[in-house]
């Protein structure tokens, strides 16, 4: 875990080294100050030598200024290193998430990934800064102070040694007990974020069904569970400071008692006893710093483990060693394909799919909910890989292709496609960043989106709000189709992506596809028979198996499932393209 995290320090290694070095300088200068103070008392004040007072006073001032300068630079470099480390962690996590296949993403909740990229990284950043500064300063200051105490009086120094051993043992016991609790705390953060994200994202549904009270109760439940765990963890950590103060003040009392006797006996001078008390405070401060680092590191261990889980996650779908970088045509072959989301679970979503689709053919896909329609088309662009059998595009197994090449040639309009904040033109150019405005206009014409886009206040420069909330459901779907067409693919997959489009407009889109892009293979998933009736052939799926494959007329005669769907929809009043309610 540590190796994975430190690999992200990279260009901030210099700052990570300079900060501890300046911290060492800061501590060394602070250690000399009590020595100078003792000399002022013993050789200046008690000896009545004003020159010695001024000389050693000037030395104290120089040490203080040098310590201040070192502290400033140590803080500056620690801030630079920790902030840069956090930025690199976020970049590395986000970059790795972008390589995930759908199966990888399924292992992490969206809320969990958000928490890891924000809260977890922030806690690790704070811990790293404390490690560079305090975790370096505390032990050096502690050791230096103890060495100085031993140099003054080895006998009195035994007081500190006993105190430190007792305290170290107690802190280790606390660490062992509290770490598992913090692991639970940050998993509850995921639940809390999930509640907020789901509620805000579906606020229209919440209000429409008057479920505000239910959602508030649900959020309070998640917050209450997090509260109880935090109280449990922090309650244990709260023992740190009282325990430390008890041990150290006991050491101060012991030092006062025995130190007075040593002064009376002449073993040490008054100035040396004074410096011993100063070193006691430095030791006390160092131990307080240890306690702070102890608390922060205890929390961040759980954070770091969650971050490393994302960084170490390897994508299930990767490029082959010598990938094919050209797709010959749009033909698609499913050779006895089976698929299961959980490998080895035995619960097949698709079973023995054997289909062969010619390049340029339009194929409709129908079936009941959960029959495997979306899963089937996801295999074409390798969003998932088949568990058994093979999927071929252009005559080659999809696993032989370079992923970028394959996904440029297989354009998918998914059920949950969304628009992004930016202009209409910027959204269309997601399909091809180098597409001209004329190419974007042509794609909009094919998707029947040009008429409403040109009627917008700024036309193609009109700003789309995040998620496309300022356009209707049907308009959003048509823009998503246009965005897919900008890629100029060999295969176009429409996964129920005209469900919010009125039937007349849908018919115009189908006609445009047939006349303007006849060479593109088109797979059209739909719940409406009218959307696929004109397709060259239609696949009927039932519980992950092919129930029928033929033309509309053939299936009406030979396939009971298709006939039942058709008869159930006959006489339906159609759909209307309405704007979404605010």
Helices and strands as residue ranges (DSSP letters): H 2-6, G 10-12, H 13-39, I 40-45, H 50-98, H 102-106, H 110-115, I 116-120, H 121-152, H 154-201, H 203-208, H 212-237, H 239-265, H 270-312, E 332-339, E 350-357, E 362-367, H 373-378, E 388-393, E 396-397, G 398-400, H 403-409, E 410-413, E 422-423, H 424-428, H 437-446, H 450-454, G 459-461, E 463-464, G 466-468, H 473-485, E 491-495, H 503-516, E 521-525, H 529-532, E 537-542, E 545-550, H 552-558, H 560-569
